Amino acid sequence: MNNLYSISHQLLTLGSDGSPVYLDQLSRLNRDVYEQALQLYNTHGDTPEAEGELCLGLLLAFIATVYDNGRKRQYIQQVLHRSLAVLPQLPPSLLKVRLLTYCYSEVYDEALLAEARSIIASWDKAALTLEQVEIRDELEAIAQSPCMWEMVD
């Protein structure tokens, strides 16, 4: 499940570091992410954390891919529904902030943004991990430019 998040995130940020993006690499990664998401779509986590990780991977996969079998919006809506159900069960954590961020990027519910910001504010600023800095910056980029973020979908 964590692998789906990793490759989806890789797809979403491909080339953002200034490196060239090759069509065969983009196509292969898109296909791999979409196929893996479809394989995991009907599975559920055994714990709130496992369900949260699965929802995060699925949501990011469907956001990041260009493929659509005609039901992509339906998949996203179902994963959003699952995500919103599991969020109250998750402790304040990097996982919860990530899930809040990507849910917010789809629905722009200010309560999601406020909760993510509240968790981020509780983090020790002097000891932030690279992953914490990345999601903090991504959340703020989405909050500042929602229309620009929507173009990724």
N, CA, C and O atoms as a GROMACS GRO file, in nm:
protein
  612
    1MET      N    1   0.083  -0.119   0.000
    1MET     CA    2   0.000   0.000   0.000
    1MET      C    3   0.087   0.125   0.000
    1MET      O    4   0.062   0.220  -0.074
    2ASN      N    5   0.190   0.125   0.084
    2ASN     CA    6   0.281   0.238   0.088
    2ASN      C    7   0.353   0.254  -0.045
    2ASN      O    8   0.389   0.365  -0.084
    3ASN      N    9   0.374   0.141  -0.116
    3ASN     CA   10   0.437   0.146  -0.246
    3ASN      C   11   0.350   0.224  -0.344
    3ASN      O   12   0.403   0.298  -0.427
    4LEU      N   13   0.218   0.208  -0.337
    4LEU     CA   14   0.129   0.282  -0.426
    4LEU      C   15   0.144   0.432  -0.402
    4LEU      O   16   0.149   0.510  -0.497
    5TYR      N   17   0.150   0.471  -0.275
    5TYR     CA   18   0.170   0.613  -0.245
    5TYR      C   19   0.303   0.661  -0.304
    5TYR      O   20   0.310   0.767  -0.365
    6SER      N   21   0.408   0.583  -0.285
    6SER     CA   22   0.541   0.623  -0.332
    6SER      C   23   0.547   0.641  -0.483
    6SER      O   24   0.598   0.741  -0.532
    7ILE      N   25   0.494   0.543  -0.557
    7ILE     CA   26   0.502   0.556  -0.703
    7ILE      C   27   0.404   0.661  -0.754
    7ILE      O   28   0.429   0.725  -0.857
    8SER      N   29   0.292   0.679  -0.686
    8SER     CA   30   0.198   0.784  -0.725
    8SER      C   31   0.260   0.922  -0.703
    8SER      O   32   0.247   1.011  -0.787
    9HIS      N   33   0.327   0.937  -0.590
    9HIS     CA   34   0.393   1.064  -0.560
    9HIS      C   35   0.505   1.089  -0.661
    9HIS      O   36   0.526   1.202  -0.705
   10GLN      N   37   0.577   0.984  -0.696
   10GLN     CA   38   0.683   0.996  -0.796
   10GLN      C   39   0.623   1.044  -0.929
   10GLN      O   40   0.680   1.131  -0.994
   11LEU      N   41   0.510   0.987  -0.968
   11LEU     CA   42   0.443   1.026  -1.092
   11LEU      C   43   0.398   1.171  -1.085
   11LEU      O   44   0.415   1.247  -1.180
   12LEU      N   45   0.340   1.210  -0.973
   12LEU     CA   46   0.287   1.345  -0.957
   12LEU      C   47   0.397   1.450  -0.961
   12LEU      O   48   0.374   1.562  -1.006
   13THR      N   49   0.515   1.415  -0.914
   13THR     CA   50   0.625   1.512  -0.907
   13THR      C   51   0.731   1.489  -1.014
   13THR      O   52   0.837   1.553  -1.011
   14LEU      N   53   0.705   1.401  -1.108
   14LEU     CA   54   0.801   1.369  -1.214
   14LEU      C   55   0.844   1.496  -1.287
   14LEU      O   56   0.761   1.569  -1.341
   15GLY      N   57   0.972   1.520  -1.289
   15GLY     CA   58   1.028   1.636  -1.360
   15GLY      C   59   1.026   1.765  -1.282
   15GLY      O   60   1.080   1.866  -1.328
   16SER      N   61   0.966   1.765  -1.163
   16SER     CA   62   0.957   1.890  -1.086
   16SER      C   63   1.093   1.935  -1.033
   16SER      O   64   1.109   2.050  -0.991
   17ASP      N   65   1.189   1.845  -1.035
   17ASP     CA   66   1.324   1.880  -0.990
   17ASP      C   67   1.411   1.931  -1.105
   17ASP      O   68   1.531   1.953  -1.088
   18GLY      N   69   1.350   1.950  -1.221
   18GLY     CA   70   1.423   2.000  -1.337
   18GLY      C   71   1.481   1.892  -1.425
   18GLY      O   72   1.537   1.921  -1.531
   19SER      N   73   1.469   1.766  -1.382
   19SER     CA   74   1.521   1.656  -1.465
   19SER      C   75   1.426   1.633  -1.583
   19SER      O   76   1.307   1.661  -1.574
   20PRO      N   77   1.480   1.582  -1.693
   20PRO     CA   78   1.396   1.559  -1.810
   20PRO      C   79   1.293   1.449  -1.784
   20PRO      O   80   1.318   1.355  -1.708
   21VAL      N   81   1.179   1.461  -1.848
   21VAL     CA   82   1.074   1.360  -1.840
   21VAL      C   83   1.068   1.292  -1.976
   21VAL      O   84   1.044   1.357  -2.078
   22TYR      N   85   1.088   1.162  -1.976
   22TYR     CA   86   1.084   1.086  -2.100
   22TYR      C   87   0.947   1.022  -2.116
   22TYR      O   88   0.891   0.969  -2.020
   23LEU      N   89   0.894   1.028  -2.236
   23LEU     CA   90   0.759   0.980  -2.263
   23LEU      C   91   0.741   0.834  -2.224
   23LEU      O   92   0.638   0.799  -2.166
   24ASP      N   93   0.837   0.748  -2.253
   24ASP     CA   94   0.823   0.608  -2.218
   24ASP      C   95   0.818   0.589  -2.066
   24ASP      O   96   0.743   0.505  -2.016
   25GLN      N   97   0.898   0.666  -1.994
   25GLN     CA   98   0.898   0.659  -1.848
   25GLN      C   99   0.764   0.708  -1.793
   25GLN      O  100   0.707   0.645  -1.704
   26LEU      N  101   0.714   0.819  -1.845
   26LEU     CA  102   0.586   0.874  -1.801
   26LEU      C  103   0.473   0.777  -1.830
   26LEU      O  104   0.387   0.754  -1.745
   27SER      N  105   0.472   0.722  -1.948
   27SER     CA  106   0.367   0.628  -1.988
   27SER      C  107   0.369   0.502  -1.901
   27SER      O  108   0.265   0.458  -1.854
   28ARG      N  109   0.488   0.445  -1.879
   28ARG     CA  110   0.501   0.325  -1.798
   28ARG      C  111   0.457   0.350  -1.654
   28ARG      O  112   0.384   0.269  -1.596
   29LEU      N  113   0.501   0.461  -1.598
   29LEU     CA  114   0.467   0.493  -1.460
   29LEU      C  115   0.317   0.518  -1.446
   29LEU      O  116   0.256   0.473  -1.349
   30ASN      N  117   0.257   0.589  -1.541
   30ASN     CA  118   0.112   0.612  -1.540
   30ASN      C  119   0.038   0.479  -1.541
   30ASN      O  120  -0.054   0.458  -1.462
   31ARG      N  121   0.076   0.390  -1.631
   31ARG     CA  122   0.010   0.261  -1.644
   31ARG      C  123   0.026   0.180  -1.515
   31ARG      O  124  -0.071   0.124  -1.464
   32ASP      N  125   0.149   0.174  -1.462
   32ASP     CA  126   0.175   0.097  -1.340
   32ASP      C  127   0.093   0.149  -1.222
   32ASP      O  128   0.035   0.070  -1.147
   33VAL      N  129   0.088   0.279  -1.205
   33VAL     CA  130   0.014   0.340  -1.094
   33VAL      C  131  -0.136   0.310  -1.108
   33VAL      O  132  -0.200   0.268  -1.012
   34TYR      N  133  -0.189   0.332  -1.226
   34TYR     CA  134  -0.332   0.312  -1.247
   34TYR      C  135  -0.371   0.165  -1.228
   34TYR      O  136  -0.472   0.136  -1.163
   35GLU      N  137  -0.292   0.074  -1.284
   35GLU     CA  138  -0.323  -0.069  -1.269
   35GLU      C  139  -0.314  -0.113  -1.124
   35GLU      O  140  -0.399  -0.190  -1.078
   36GLN      N  141  -0.214  -0.066  -1.052
   36GLN     CA  142  -0.202  -0.102  -0.911
   36GLN      C  143  -0.319  -0.046  -0.830
   36GLN      O  144  -0.370  -0.112  -0.740
   37ALA      N  145  -0.361   0.076  -0.863
   37ALA     CA  146  -0.476   0.136  -0.793
   37ALA      C  147  -0.602   0.054  -0.818
   37ALA      O  148  -0.679   0.030  -0.725
   38LEU      N  149  -0.623   0.012  -0.941
   38LEU     CA  150  -0.742  -0.069  -0.970
   38LEU      C  151  -0.739  -0.202  -0.898
   38LEU      O  152  -0.843  -0.252  -0.854
   39GLN      N  153  -0.620  -0.261  -0.884
   39GLN     CA  154  -0.607  -0.389  -0.813
   39GLN      C  155  -0.639  -0.373  -0.664
   39GLN      O  156  -0.694  -0.464  -0.603
   40LEU      N  157  -0.603  -0.259  -0.607
   40LEU     CA  158  -0.623  -0.237  -0.463
   40LEU      C  159  -0.756  -0.170  -0.429
   40LEU      O  160  -0.791  -0.160  -0.311
   41TYR      N  161  -0.828  -0.125  -0.528
   41TYR     CA  162  -0.947  -0.042  -0.508
   41TYR      C  163  -1.049  -0.107  -0.414
   41TYR      O  164  -1.105  -0.039  -0.328
   42ASN      N  165  -1.074  -0.235  -0.428
   42ASN     CA  166  -1.177  -0.301  -0.348
   42ASN      C  167  -1.124  -0.362  -0.218
   42ASN      O  168  -1.198  -0.432  -0.149
   43THR      N  169  -0.999  -0.336  -0.185
   43THR     CA  170  -0.945  -0.386  -0.059
   43THR      C  171  -0.963  -0.280   0.050
   43THR      O  172  -0.981  -0.162   0.021
   44HIS      N  173  -0.957  -0.324   0.174
   44HIS     CA  174  -0.971  -0.234   0.287
   44HIS      C  175  -0.865  -0.270   0.391
   44HIS      O  176  -0.825  -0.385   0.403
   45GLY      N  177  -0.820  -0.169   0.464
   45GLY     CA  178  -0.722  -0.191   0.570
   45GLY      C  179  -0.784  -0.254   0.692
   45GLY      O  180  -0.902  -0.232   0.721
   46ASP      N  181  -0.704  -0.333   0.764
   46ASP     CA  182  -0.752  -0.399   0.885
   46ASP      C  183  -0.758  -0.306   1.005
   46ASP      O  184  -0.831  -0.332   1.101
   47THR      N  185  -0.682  -0.197   1.001
   47THR     CA  186  -0.680  -0.099   1.110
   47THR      C  187  -0.706   0.038   1.049
   47THR      O  188  -0.696   0.054   0.928
   48PRO      N  189  -0.738   0.137   1.131
   48PRO     CA  190  -0.755   0.272   1.075
   48PRO      C  191  -0.629   0.321   1.003
   48PRO      O  192  -0.638   0.385   0.899
   49GLU      N  193  -0.512   0.290   1.058
   49GLU     CA  194  -0.388   0.334   0.993
   49GLU      C  195  -0.369   0.266   0.858
   49GLU      O  196  -0.330   0.331   0.761
   50ALA      N  197  -0.397   0.136   0.852
   50ALA     CA  198  -0.385   0.063   0.726
   50ALA      C  199  -0.487   0.115   0.624
   50ALA      O  200  -0.455   0.129   0.506
   51GLU      N  201  -0.608   0.142   0.668
   51GLU     CA  202  -0.711   0.197   0.579
   51GLU      C  203  -0.672   0.337   0.534
   51GLU      O  204  -0.690   0.373   0.418
   52GLY      N  205  -0.617   0.417   0.626
   52GLY     CA  206  -0.571   0.551   0.590
   52GLY      C  207  -0.460   0.547   0.486
   52GLY      O  208  -0.460   0.625   0.391
   53GLU      N  209  -0.365   0.456   0.505
   53GLU     CA  210  -0.256   0.442   0.407
   53GLU      C  211  -0.309   0.398   0.272
   53GLU      O  212  -0.265   0.447   0.168
   54LEU      N  213  -0.402   0.305   0.273
   54LEU     CA  214  -0.461   0.257   0.148
   54LEU      C  215  -0.537   0.370   0.078
   54LEU      O  216  -0.521   0.391  -0.042
   55CYS      N  217  -0.618   0.442   0.154
   55CYS     CA  218  -0.693   0.554   0.095
   55CYS      C  219  -0.598   0.659   0.039
   55CYS      O  220  -0.621   0.713  -0.069
   56LEU      N  221  -0.492   0.688   0.112
   56LEU     CA  222  -0.394   0.787   0.066
   56LEU      C  223  -0.332   0.743  -0.066
   56LEU      O  224  -0.324   0.821  -0.161
   57GLY      N  225  -0.288   0.618  -0.073
   57GLY     CA  226  -0.229   0.567  -0.196
   57GLY      C  227  -0.326   0.570  -0.312
   57GLY      O  228  -0.291   0.612  -0.423
   58LEU      N  229  -0.449   0.526  -0.288
   58LEU     CA  230  -0.551   0.524  -0.394
   58LEU      C  231  -0.585   0.665  -0.441
   58LEU      O  232  -0.591   0.692  -0.561
   59LEU      N  233  -0.607   0.754  -0.346
   59LEU     CA  234  -0.644   0.890  -0.383
   59LEU      C  235  -0.534   0.956  -0.465
   59LEU      O  236  -0.562   1.016  -0.569
   60LEU      N  237  -0.411   0.946  -0.419
   60LEU     CA  238  -0.301   1.006  -0.492
   60LEU      C  239  -0.283   0.940  -0.629
   60LEU      O  240  -0.253   1.009  -0.727
   61ALA      N  241  -0.302   0.809  -0.636
   61ALA     CA  242  -0.290   0.739  -0.764
   61ALA      C  243  -0.392   0.790  -0.864
   61ALA      O  244  -0.357   0.818  -0.980
   62PHE      N  245  -0.515   0.803  -0.822
   62PHE     CA  246  -0.618   0.849  -0.915
   62PHE      C  247  -0.600   0.997  -0.952
   62PHE      O  248  -0.634   1.038  -1.063
   63ILE      N  249  -0.548   1.077  -0.859
   63ILE     CA  250  -0.520   1.217  -0.889
   63ILE      C  251  -0.404   1.228  -0.989
   63ILE      O  252  -0.409   1.310  -1.081
   64ALA      N  253  -0.302   1.146  -0.970
   64ALA     CA  254  -0.178   1.160  -1.047
   64ALA      C  255  -0.186   1.104  -1.189
   64ALA      O  256  -0.116   1.152  -1.278
   65THR      N  257  -0.269   1.004  -1.211
   65THR     CA  258  -0.269   0.938  -1.341
   65THR      C  259  -0.354   1.012  -1.444
   65THR      O  260  -0.449   1.083  -1.411
   66VAL      N  261  -0.316   0.994  -1.568
   66VAL     CA  262  -0.393   1.053  -1.678
   66VAL      C  263  -0.493   0.952  -1.734
   66VAL      O  264  -0.583   0.989  -1.809
   67TYR      N  265  -0.477   0.827  -1.699
   67TYR     CA  266  -0.568   0.724  -1.748
   67TYR      C  267  -0.704   0.737  -1.683
   67TYR      O  268  -0.717   0.777  -1.568
   68ASP      N  269  -0.806   0.702  -1.761
   68ASP     CA  270  -0.942   0.706  -1.710
   68ASP      C  271  -1.023   0.604  -1.790
   68ASP      O  272  -1.039   0.617  -1.911
   69ASN      N  273  -1.074   0.505  -1.722
   69ASN     CA  274  -1.156   0.405  -1.789
   69ASN      C  275  -1.302   0.448  -1.794
   69ASN      O  276  -1.390   0.365  -1.817
   70GLY      N  277  -1.328   0.575  -1.771
   70GLY     CA  278  -1.463   0.627  -1.770
   70GLY      C  279  -1.524   0.631  -1.631
   70GLY      O  280  -1.633   0.685  -1.612
   71ARG      N  281  -1.454   0.574  -1.533
   71ARG     CA  282  -1.506   0.570  -1.396
   71ARG      C  283  -1.412   0.634  -1.295
   71ARG      O  284  -1.431   0.618  -1.174
   72LYS      N  285  -1.312   0.704  -1.343
   72LYS     CA  286  -1.211   0.761  -1.254
   72LYS      C  287  -1.273   0.856  -1.150
   72LYS      O  288  -1.237   0.849  -1.033
   73ARG      N  289  -1.362   0.943  -1.191
   73ARG     CA  290  -1.425   1.037  -1.098
   73ARG      C  291  -1.504   0.960  -0.993
   73ARG      O  292  -1.505   0.999  -0.876
   74GLN      N  293  -1.569   0.852  -1.032
   74GLN     CA  294  -1.642   0.768  -0.937
   74GLN      C  295  -1.545   0.704  -0.837
   74GLN      O  296  -1.575   0.698  -0.718
   75TYR      N  297  -1.430   0.657  -0.885
   75TYR     CA  298  -1.329   0.600  -0.796
   75TYR      C  299  -1.282   0.704  -0.694
   75TYR      O  300  -1.273   0.675  -0.575
   76ILE      N  301  -1.254   0.822  -0.743
   76ILE     CA  302  -1.207   0.929  -0.654
   76ILE      C  303  -1.312   0.960  -0.548
   76ILE      O  304  -1.279   0.975  -0.431
   77GLN      N  305  -1.439   0.970  -0.589
   77GLN     CA  306  -1.545   1.001  -0.494
   77GLN      C  307  -1.558   0.892  -0.387
   77GLN      O  308  -1.579   0.922  -0.269
   78GLN      N  309  -1.547   0.767  -0.428
   78GLN     CA  310  -1.556   0.657  -0.332
   78GLN      C  311  -1.438   0.659  -0.234
   78GLN      O  312  -1.455   0.637  -0.114
   79VAL      N  313  -1.318   0.685  -0.286
   79VAL     CA  314  -1.200   0.691  -0.199
   79VAL      C  315  -1.210   0.811  -0.106
   79VAL      O  316  -1.170   0.803   0.011
   80LEU      N  317  -1.263   0.922  -0.154
   80LEU     CA  318  -1.285   1.038  -0.066
   80LEU      C  319  -1.382   1.001   0.046
   80LEU      O  320  -1.359   1.037   0.162
   81HIS      N  321  -1.487   0.932   0.014
   81HIS     CA  322  -1.585   0.889   0.114
   81HIS      C  323  -1.518   0.801   0.220
   81HIS      O  324  -1.538   0.820   0.340
   82ARG      N  325  -1.438   0.704   0.175
   82ARG     CA  326  -1.365   0.618   0.268
   82ARG      C  327  -1.266   0.698   0.352
   82ARG      O  328  -1.252   0.675   0.472
   83SER      N  329  -1.199   0.792   0.288
   83SER     CA  330  -1.100   0.874   0.357
   83SER      C  331  -1.164   0.958   0.466
   83SER      O  332  -1.115   0.964   0.578
   84LEU      N  333  -1.274   1.022   0.432
   84LEU     CA  334  -1.342   1.107   0.530
   84LEU      C  335  -1.397   1.025   0.647
   84LEU      O  336  -1.412   1.076   0.758
   85ALA      N  337  -1.428   0.898   0.622
   85ALA     CA  338  -1.475   0.811   0.730
   85ALA      C  339  -1.361   0.769   0.822
   85ALA      O  340  -1.382   0.754   0.943
   86VAL      N  341  -1.241   0.751   0.768
   86VAL     CA  342  -1.130   0.703   0.851
   86VAL      C  343  -1.054   0.817   0.918
   86VAL      O  344  -0.990   0.795   1.021
   87LEU      N  345  -1.058   0.936   0.863
   87LEU     CA  346  -0.980   1.048   0.919
   87LEU      C  347  -1.003   1.070   1.069
   87LEU      O  348  -0.906   1.088   1.141
   88PRO      N  349  -1.128   1.068   1.119
   88PRO     CA  350  -1.147   1.091   1.264
   88PRO      C  351  -1.085   0.982   1.352
   88PRO      O  352  -1.064   1.004   1.471
   89GLN      N  353  -1.056   0.866   1.294
   89GLN     CA  354  -0.999   0.756   1.370
   89GLN      C  355  -0.846   0.760   1.374
   89GLN      O  356  -0.784   0.687   1.451
   90LEU      N  357  -0.785   0.846   1.291
   90LEU     CA  358  -0.639   0.853   1.284
   90LEU      C  359  -0.584   0.951   1.387
   90LEU      O  360  -0.642   1.058   1.408
   91PRO      N  361  -0.473   0.916   1.450
   91PRO     CA  362  -0.409   1.011   1.542
   91PRO      C  363  -0.340   1.120   1.460
   91PRO      O  364  -0.312   1.101   1.342
   92PRO      N  365  -0.313   1.235   1.522
   92PRO     CA  366  -0.238   1.340   1.450
   92PRO      C  367  -0.102   1.284   1.407
   92PRO      O  368  -0.022   1.243   1.491
   93SER      N  369  -0.077   1.281   1.279
   93SER     CA  370   0.045   1.218   1.227
   93SER      C  371   0.072   1.266   1.085
   93SER      O  372  -0.010   1.336   1.026
   94LEU      N  373   0.187   1.229   1.033
   94LEU     CA  374   0.220   1.260   0.895
   94LEU      C  375   0.118   1.197   0.801
   94LEU      O  376   0.075   1.260   0.704
   95LEU      N  377   0.078   1.073   0.829
   95LEU     CA  378  -0.023   1.006   0.747
   95LEU      C  379  -0.152   1.088   0.743
   95LEU      O  380  -0.210   1.109   0.637
   96LYS      N  381  -0.196   1.135   0.858
   96LYS     CA  382  -0.321   1.210   0.863
   96LYS      C  383  -0.308   1.342   0.787
   96LYS      O  384  -0.400   1.382   0.716
   97VAL      N  385  -0.194   1.410   0.800
   97VAL     CA  386  -0.175   1.536   0.727
   97VAL      C  387  -0.175   1.510   0.577
   97VAL      O  388  -0.235   1.586   0.501
   98ARG      N  389  -0.109   1.403   0.534
   98ARG     CA  390  -0.108   1.371   0.390
   98ARG      C  391  -0.250   1.345   0.341
   98ARG      O  392  -0.291   1.397   0.237
   99LEU      N  393  -0.325   1.264   0.416
   99LEU     CA  394  -0.461   1.232   0.373
   99LEU      C  395  -0.549   1.356   0.375
   99LEU      O  396  -0.628   1.377   0.283
  100LEU      N  397  -0.536   1.438   0.477
  100LEU     CA  398  -0.611   1.565   0.481
  100LEU      C  399  -0.576   1.653   0.361
  100LEU      O  400  -0.663   1.714   0.300
  101THR      N  401  -0.447   1.659   0.327
  101THR     CA  402  -0.400   1.742   0.216
  101THR      C  403  -0.463   1.700   0.084
  101THR      O  404  -0.515   1.784   0.011
  102TYR      N  405  -0.457   1.571   0.055
  102TYR     CA  406  -0.509   1.526  -0.074
  102TYR      C  407  -0.661   1.525  -0.078
  102TYR      O  408  -0.720   1.543  -0.185
  103CYS      N  409  -0.727   1.505   0.036
  103CYS     CA  410  -0.873   1.522   0.039
  103CYS      C  411  -0.907   1.669   0.014
  103CYS      O  412  -0.997   1.701  -0.063
  104TYR      N  413  -0.834   1.757   0.080
  104TYR     CA  414  -0.856   1.901   0.061
  104TYR      C  415  -0.838   1.940  -0.086
  104TYR      O  416  -0.912   2.023  -0.138
  105SER      N  417  -0.738   1.881  -0.152
  105SER     CA  418  -0.712   1.916  -0.292
  105SER      C  419  -0.828   1.879  -0.384
  105SER      O  420  -0.837   1.929  -0.496
  106GLU      N  421  -0.914   1.793  -0.337
  106GLU     CA  422  -1.030   1.751  -0.418
  106GLU      C  423  -1.158   1.824  -0.380
  106GLU      O  424  -1.241   1.852  -0.467
  107VAL      N  425  -1.176   1.855  -0.252
  107VAL     CA  426  -1.305   1.911  -0.209
  107VAL      C  427  -1.296   2.053  -0.155
  107VAL      O  428  -1.399   2.120  -0.142
  108TYR      N  429  -1.178   2.101  -0.125
  108TYR     CA  430  -1.155   2.237  -0.074
  108TYR      C  431  -1.242   2.270   0.047
  108TYR      O  432  -1.296   2.381   0.058
  109ASP      N  433  -1.255   2.173   0.138
  109ASP     CA  434  -1.327   2.194   0.263
  109ASP      C  435  -1.229   2.259   0.360
  109ASP      O  436  -1.126   2.200   0.395
  110GLU      N  437  -1.260   2.379   0.404
  110GLU     CA  438  -1.171   2.455   0.491
  110GLU      C  439  -1.143   2.385   0.623
  110GLU      O  440  -1.038   2.408   0.684
  111ALA      N  441  -1.234   2.300   0.668
  111ALA     CA  442  -1.211   2.226   0.793
  111ALA      C  443  -1.094   2.128   0.776
  111ALA      O  444  -1.016   2.109   0.869
  112LEU      N  445  -1.082   2.068   0.659
  112LEU     CA  446  -0.970   1.978   0.632
  112LEU      C  447  -0.838   2.055   0.634
  112LEU      O  448  -0.740   2.010   0.692
  113LEU      N  449  -0.838   2.171   0.571
  113LEU     CA  450  -0.720   2.256   0.568
  113LEU      C  451  -0.681   2.300   0.709
  113LEU      O  452  -0.564   2.296   0.746
  114ALA      N  453  -0.780   2.340   0.787
  114ALA     CA  454  -0.753   2.386   0.924
  114ALA      C  455  -0.697   2.273   1.010
  114ALA      O  456  -0.605   2.295   1.089
  115GLU      N  457  -0.751   2.153   0.996
  115GLU     CA  458  -0.701   2.041   1.076
  115GLU      C  459  -0.558   2.006   1.037
  115GLU      O  460  -0.474   1.980   1.124
  116ALA      N  461  -0.530   2.004   0.907
  116ALA     CA  462  -0.393   1.974   0.862
  116ALA      C  463  -0.296   2.079   0.914
  116ALA      O  464  -0.188   2.046   0.963
  117ARG      N  465  -0.334   2.205   0.904
  117ARG     CA  466  -0.247   2.313   0.954
  117ARG      C  467  -0.227   2.303   1.105
  117ARG      O  468  -0.118   2.333   1.154
  118SER      N  469  -0.330   2.263   1.177
  118SER     CA  470  -0.320   2.248   1.322
  118SER      C  471  -0.219   2.139   1.360
  118SER      O  472  -0.139   2.157   1.452
  119ILE      N  473  -0.224   2.029   1.289
  119ILE     CA  474  -0.129   1.920   1.316
  119ILE      C  475   0.012   1.966   1.282
  119ILE      O  476   0.106   1.942   1.359
  120ILE      N  477   0.028   2.031   1.168
  120ILE     CA  478   0.160   2.080   1.127
  120ILE      C  479   0.214   2.179   1.230
  120ILE      O  480   0.333   2.177   1.261
  121ALA      N  481   0.128   2.265   1.283
  121ALA     CA  482   0.171   2.363   1.383
  121ALA      C  483   0.221   2.296   1.511
  121ALA      O  484   0.300   2.355   1.585
  122SER      N  485   0.176   2.174   1.537
  122SER     CA  486   0.218   2.104   1.658
  122SER      C  487   0.355   2.036   1.641
  122SER      O  488   0.415   1.992   1.739
  123TRP      N  489   0.404   2.029   1.518
  123TRP     CA  490   0.534   1.966   1.493
  123TRP      C  491   0.648   2.056   1.541
  123TRP      O  492   0.638   2.179   1.535
  124ASP      N  493   0.754   1.996   1.587
  124ASP     CA  494   0.875   2.068   1.629
  124ASP      C  495   0.943   2.124   1.504
  124ASP      O  496   0.999   2.049   1.424
  125LYS      N  497   0.938   2.254   1.488
  125LYS     CA  498   0.992   2.320   1.368
  125LYS      C  499   1.141   2.293   1.347
  125LYS      O  500   1.188   2.288   1.233
  126ALA      N  501   1.214   2.276   1.454
  126ALA     CA  502   1.359   2.253   1.444
  126ALA      C  503   1.393   2.110   1.404
  126ALA      O  504   1.507   2.082   1.366
  127ALA      N  505   1.295   2.020   1.412
  127ALA     CA  506   1.325   1.879   1.385
  127ALA      C  507   1.237   1.820   1.274
  127ALA      O  508   1.212   1.700   1.272
  128LEU      N  509   1.189   1.906   1.184
  128LEU     CA  510   1.103   1.856   1.077
  128LEU      C  511   1.180   1.761   0.985
  128LEU      O  512   1.295   1.786   0.950
  129THR      N  513   1.114   1.653   0.947
  129THR     CA  514   1.173   1.561   0.850
  129THR      C  515   1.150   1.616   0.710
  129THR      O  516   1.069   1.707   0.691
  130LEU      N  517   1.220   1.562   0.614
  130LEU     CA  518   1.201   1.602   0.474
  130LEU      C  519   1.056   1.577   0.430
  130LEU      O  520   0.998   1.658   0.358
  131GLU      N  521   0.999   1.467   0.474
  131GLU     CA  522   0.860   1.434   0.439
  131GLU      C  523   0.762   1.536   0.500
  131GLU      O  524   0.664   1.573   0.436
  132GLN      N  525   0.788   1.579   0.622
  132GLN     CA  526   0.702   1.679   0.685
  132GLN      C  527   0.711   1.813   0.612
  132GLN      O  528   0.609   1.878   0.588
  133VAL      N  529   0.831   1.853   0.578
  133VAL     CA  530   0.850   1.979   0.505
  133VAL      C  531   0.781   1.971   0.369
  133VAL      O  532   0.715   2.065   0.327
  134GLU      N  533   0.796   1.857   0.303
  134GLU     CA  534   0.736   1.839   0.171
  134GLU      C  535   0.584   1.851   0.175
  134GLU      O  536   0.526   1.922   0.094
  135ILE      N  537   0.519   1.782   0.269
  135ILE     CA  538   0.372   1.786   0.274
  135ILE      C  539   0.324   1.923   0.323
  135ILE      O  540   0.219   1.970   0.279
  136ARG      N  541   0.398   1.986   0.412
  136ARG     CA  542   0.361   2.121   0.457
  136ARG      C  543   0.362   2.216   0.338
  136ARG      O  544   0.268   2.293   0.319
  137ASP      N  545   0.468   2.211   0.260
  137ASP     CA  546   0.480   2.300   0.144
  137ASP      C  547   0.376   2.267   0.038
  137ASP      O  548   0.322   2.357  -0.027
  138GLU      N  549   0.347   2.139   0.019
  138GLU     CA  550   0.248   2.098  -0.079
  138GLU      C  551   0.109   2.145  -0.038
  138GLU      O  552   0.032   2.194  -0.122
  139LEU      N  553   0.077   2.132   0.090
  139LEU     CA  554  -0.052   2.179   0.140
  139LEU      C  555  -0.068   2.329   0.115
  139LEU      O  556  -0.173   2.374   0.067
  140GLU      N  557   0.035   2.405   0.147
  140GLU     CA  558   0.026   2.550   0.127
  140GLU      C  559   0.018   2.587  -0.021
  140GLU      O  560  -0.051   2.682  -0.057
  141ALA      N  561   0.086   2.512  -0.106
  141ALA     CA  562   0.077   2.538  -0.250
  141ALA      C  563  -0.065   2.512  -0.301
  141ALA      O  564  -0.117   2.587  -0.383
  142ILE      N  565  -0.126   2.406  -0.252
  142ILE     CA  566  -0.264   2.375  -0.291
  142ILE      C  567  -0.358   2.482  -0.239
  142ILE      O  568  -0.448   2.527  -0.310
  143ALA      N  569  -0.338   2.523  -0.115
  143ALA     CA  570  -0.425   2.625  -0.054
  143ALA      C  571  -0.412   2.759  -0.124
  143ALA      O  572  -0.509   2.834  -0.135
  144GLN      N  573  -0.292   2.791  -0.172
  144GLN     CA  574  -0.269   2.920  -0.237
  144GLN      C  575  -0.314   2.922  -0.383
  144GLN      O  576  -0.355   3.026  -0.434
  145SER      N  577  -0.307   2.808  -0.450
  145SER     CA  578  -0.336   2.804  -0.593
  145SER      C  579  -0.423   2.684  -0.628
  145SER      O  580  -0.378   2.595  -0.701
  146PRO      N  581  -0.546   2.678  -0.577
  146PRO     CA  582  -0.627   2.560  -0.603
  146PRO      C  583  -0.654   2.535  -0.750
  146PRO      O  584  -0.659   2.419  -0.792
  147CYS      N  585  -0.670   2.638  -0.829
  147CYS     CA  586  -0.697   2.618  -0.972
  147CYS      C  587  -0.576   2.555  -1.041
  147CYS      O  588  -0.592   2.469  -1.128
  148MET      N  589  -0.458   2.595  -1.004
  148MET     CA  590  -0.337   2.540  -1.063
  148MET      C  591  -0.323   2.392  -1.027
  148MET      O  592  -0.282   2.312  -1.111
  149TRP      N  593  -0.358   2.357  -0.903
  149TRP     CA  594  -0.348   2.218  -0.860
  149TRP      C  595  -0.447   2.132  -0.936
  149TRP      O  596  -0.415   2.018  -0.969
  150GLU      N  597  -0.566   2.184  -0.965
  150GLU     CA  598  -0.668   2.107  -1.034
  150GLU      C  599  -0.623   2.066  -1.174
  150GLU      O  600  -0.671   1.967  -1.228
  151MET      N  601  -0.532   2.141  -1.234
  151MET     CA  602  -0.486   2.107  -1.368
  151MET      C  603  -0.410   1.975  -1.368
  151MET      O  604  -0.397   1.914  -1.475
  152VAL      N  605  -0.360   1.928  -1.256
  152VAL     CA  606  -0.288   1.803  -1.248
  152VAL      C  607  -0.383   1.687  -1.270
  152VAL      O  608  -0.344   1.584  -1.326
  153ASP      N  609  -0.507   1.701  -1.227
  153ASP     CA  610  -0.606   1.594  -1.237
  153ASP      C  611  -0.641   1.564  -1.381
  153ASP      O  612  -0.723   1.476  -1.408
   0.00000   0.00000   0.00000
